[in-house]
Amino acid sequence: MLIKMICSLFLFVLFGCVSNAADVKPSKMASDFFRMPISEQAKQFKNHSLDEQYELFIFGNQVVHPPATHLASSFAEQGPLIVPFLKSKLKATQEEVTIRDIVLVFSRLAQLKLYDFSKDAELMGLLDKRVSDMHGIWKETTLEMVSTIHSMH
């Protein structure tokens, strides 16, 4: 399991930087944020609104090189507060790379044991459906993350 996660993260780093996704829109806020050292990014991330955090997270994983996967934990540390927000983003996106990124946050949320996914059949069904409908290179990695969520409850 650990080796699969390491391989998945390697693929994420290797291919995660390239995106033509419609969900990624550069902004001055994102440019300024990603000029900071990673340690400062972690401190400053929580000072942003949920919408801004989402923008930074998506931009950081789909445009920044290397991808800012560390922000998944910062996002997840907010616990149940982020679930309805991310659920709505998951429903709305048509971009597989964005589905991957949202599932990454949910998997970190599960790993940190900050949300009881077993009590949210709607979310688990949505995760299963959105990932099973994927066709691109991120499907297998994203399926593994959903499997991790399932195994933790």
C-alpha positions, 0 to 999 in steps of 0.5 A: 500500500505504501509503495503504491502511494509513493508511486502515485505521488511520483506520478503526480509530481512527474505529470501533475504540472501540465494542465490546460484545465479550464479550472486553472486560472492564474492570478496575482494572488497565486503568483505571489503565494507561490513565490513564498517558501513552502514553510511560509505557504503552509502558514499563509494558506489558512489566512485565505478564504475557502475559495482562495484556498481552493484556487491556490490548491488547484493552481499549485497542483496543476500549474506550479512545478513541482506540484504543491501537493503539500497544500492537500494536508493544509486544506484537509486539516480544516476537517468537516468544514471543507467537505460540502465545499469540495463536494460541490466542486467535485460535482461541478468540474469536468476536468479529470485532473481537478477530480484527482486533486479534490480526491487527494484532499479527501484522502488526506482528510481520511488519513488524518481521521478528521471526517467519518466517510462511513456516515456520508454515503452520498459523498462516497457514491459521488467519489466512486462515480466521478472516478469510475467515469474517468478515462485519462492517465489519472484514473488509476492513481485516483482510484487508489486514493478512493480505495484508501478512503474506503479502507479507512472507514 
